[in-house]
Amino acid sequence: MSKNQELLRLIAVKALDGSRLQLSYADSAKFAVDLKDWIKSKAALRPLRDVALFLYGEAGRLGPDGRCW
């Protein structure tokens, strides 16, 4: 993996209130991503409208690079 690729590596995903995820990268950058409209628009994501379920998510099977519910 090149140095640039390493800096762009997602190292943590944290569920926030309001159907948002905080994405943390190896270069210390952090971004909040609002998923509310996407969750509302997809029937398959309907269960994630439940705040308790959304906040329950944990790091995915590939490590901290993803979020699973």
C-alpha positions as YAML, in Angstrom:
chain: A
units: angstrom
residues:
- id: 1
  name: MET
  ca: [0.00, 0.00, 0.00]
- id: 2
  name: SER
  ca: [1.45, 3.39, -0.97]
- id: 3
  name: LYS
  ca: [1.80, 6.21, 1.53]
- id: 4
  name: ASN
  ca: [-1.10, 8.10, -0.12]
- id: 5
  name: GLN
  ca: [-3.31, 5.01, 0.03]
- id: 6
  name: GLU
  ca: [-2.45, 4.55, 3.68]
- id: 7
  name: LEU
  ca: [-3.49, 8.13, 4.49]
- id: 8
  name: LEU
  ca: [-6.86, 7.54, 2.82]
- id: 9
  name: ARG
  ca: [-7.47, 4.35, 4.81]
- id: 10
  name: LEU
  ca: [-10.66, 4.38, 6.87]
- id: 11
  name: ILE
  ca: [-9.70, 3.39, 10.41]
- id: 12
  name: ALA
  ca: [-12.93, 3.89, 12.39]
- id: 13
  name: VAL
  ca: [-16.65, 4.32, 11.92]
- id: 14
  name: LYS
  ca: [-18.82, 5.62, 14.77]
- id: 15
  name: ALA
  ca: [-22.61, 5.92, 14.79]
- id: 16
  name: LEU
  ca: [-23.86, 9.38, 15.76]
- id: 17
  name: ASP
  ca: [-27.34, 10.66, 16.47]
- id: 18
  name: GLY
  ca: [-29.54, 11.75, 13.58]
- id: 19
  name: SER
  ca: [-28.62, 8.81, 11.31]
- id: 20
  name: ARG
  ca: [-25.06, 10.05, 10.88]
- id: 21
  name: LEU
  ca: [-21.76, 8.22, 10.83]
- id: 22
  name: GLN
  ca: [-18.41, 9.69, 11.78]
- id: 23
  name: LEU
  ca: [-15.68, 8.40, 9.49]
- id: 24
  name: SER
  ca: [-12.10, 8.60, 10.77]
- id: 25
  name: TYR
  ca: [-9.13, 8.23, 8.44]
- id: 26
  name: ALA
  ca: [-5.48, 7.35, 8.98]
- id: 27
  name: ASP
  ca: [-4.43, 10.96, 8.30]
- id: 28
  name: SER
  ca: [-6.54, 12.09, 11.31]
- id: 29
  name: ALA
  ca: [-9.29, 13.53, 9.10]
- id: 30
  name: LYS
  ca: [-12.83, 13.02, 10.40]
- id: 31
  name: PHE
  ca: [-16.07, 13.51, 8.51]
- id: 32
  name: ALA
  ca: [-19.71, 13.17, 9.51]
- id: 33
  name: VAL
  ca: [-21.91, 11.59, 6.86]
- id: 34
  name: ASP
  ca: [-25.67, 12.10, 7.08]
- id: 35
  name: LEU
  ca: [-27.50, 8.96, 5.95]
- id: 36
  name: LYS
  ca: [-31.02, 10.07, 6.91]
- id: 37
  name: ASP
  ca: [-32.31, 10.69, 3.36]
- id: 38
  name: TRP
  ca: [-30.75, 7.49, 2.04]
- id: 39
  name: ILE
  ca: [-32.26, 5.43, 4.87]
- id: 40
  name: LYS
  ca: [-35.67, 7.01, 4.22]
- id: 41
  name: SER
  ca: [-35.47, 6.31, 0.48]
- id: 42
  name: LYS
  ca: [-34.63, 2.58, 0.64]
- id: 43
  name: ALA
  ca: [-37.12, 0.04, 1.95]
- id: 44
  name: ALA
  ca: [-34.30, -2.38, 2.81]
- id: 45
  name: LEU
  ca: [-32.85, 0.22, 5.19]
- id: 46
  name: ARG
  ca: [-36.16, 0.89, 6.97]
- id: 47
  name: PRO
  ca: [-35.05, -0.93, 10.17]
- id: 48
  name: LEU
  ca: [-32.24, 1.63, 10.58]
- id: 49
  name: ARG
  ca: [-34.86, 4.32, 11.19]
- id: 50
  name: ASP
  ca: [-34.95, 2.88, 14.71]
- id: 51
  name: VAL
  ca: [-32.40, 5.04, 16.54]
- id: 52
  name: ALA
  ca: [-31.46, 2.28, 18.98]
- id: 53
  name: LEU
  ca: [-30.68, -0.10, 16.12]
- id: 54
  name: PHE
  ca: [-28.71, 2.52, 14.18]
- id: 55
  name: LEU
  ca: [-26.57, 3.33, 17.23]
- id: 56
  name: TYR
  ca: [-26.05, -0.39, 17.89]
- id: 57
  name: GLY
  ca: [-23.99, -0.90, 14.72]
- id: 58
  name: GLU
  ca: [-20.41, -2.04, 15.14]
- id: 59
  name: ALA
  ca: [-17.28, -2.38, 13.06]
- id: 60
  name: GLY
  ca: [-17.79, -4.63, 10.07]
- id: 61
  name: ARG
  ca: [-16.27, -8.01, 9.40]
- id: 62
  name: LEU
  ca: [-13.41, -6.34, 7.56]
- id: 63
  name: GLY
  ca: [-12.41, -4.49, 10.71]
- id: 64
  name: PRO
  ca: [-13.08, -0.80, 11.32]
- id: 65
  name: ASP
  ca: [-13.42, -0.14, 7.58]
- id: 66
  name: GLY
  ca: [-17.16, -0.73, 7.64]
- id: 67
  name: ARG
  ca: [-20.24, -0.62, 9.82]
- id: 68
  name: CYS
  ca: [-22.63, -3.55, 10.30]
- id: 69
  name: TRP
  ca: [-26.01, -3.78, 11.95]
...
